[in-house]
């Protein structure tokens, strides 16, 4: 082994001292215990897929369900022809609205009928689960770009004890909130539910629920500062029933009833004439 010169040794020592001058003194501490590896993660259960109900094929669908489908398809076709600047008055409801001859009573105004018989806010009892106004908000309201939305709903729910008033009002409120979210400058008009007439065997039970729901509707309208057309008061007789001149079957309306509805609604709409069908 070759001897190392003194100069070389000093150079090496100096180099080591210069590189180490900034390194702090090591701190002596207690020995760190060996880290225990964490247990393997518990496998998460595989989430169950969310199953979207498949619409019932037309061959198996009820007559009213098929009618609902046809009406909604017709709404979409009509919406495709609308001038977005027209800002129509849209009537949303069930058979009471569907049978309303709007063009005859509101001449000179663009009015759209978005009523479907047997329909409700949500699927009414006996209707397929994919029906109800909340399942047709686009073709019935949003896509029409309305200036006014006139809503009459509740009749097809109130005959059934399973439909609680509080739930019905909550769904109505949800319908209003959705409408205002998408159509914030539209005017939303609340319409009270008319009573049923003498020919309904369940008239006492039915009308008691109608009155309770109407009171809830009026309170809701006050809380949101919304106009109310009190159709119940316009059509009720002295016995608390739908007036005999206003109905043929105890539920559906006659031309006289539609004339009264139109007269009650007129102050809430743009200026127009109330026509009487010939």
Secondary structure, 3 states (H helix, E strand, C coil): CCCCCHHHHHHHHHHHHHHHCCCCCCCCCCCCCCCCCCCCCCCCCCCCCCCCCCCCCHHHCCHHHHHHHHHHHHHHHHHCCCCCCCCCEEEEECHHHHCCCHHHHCCCCCEEEEECCCCCCCCCCCCCCCCCHHHCHHHHCHHHCCCEEEEECCHHHHCCCCCCHHHHHHHHHHHHHHHHHHCCCCEEEEECCCCCCCCCCCHHHHHHHHHHHHHHHHHHHHHHCCCEECHHHHHECCCCCECHHHECCCCCECHHHHHHHHHHHHCCCCCCCCCCCC
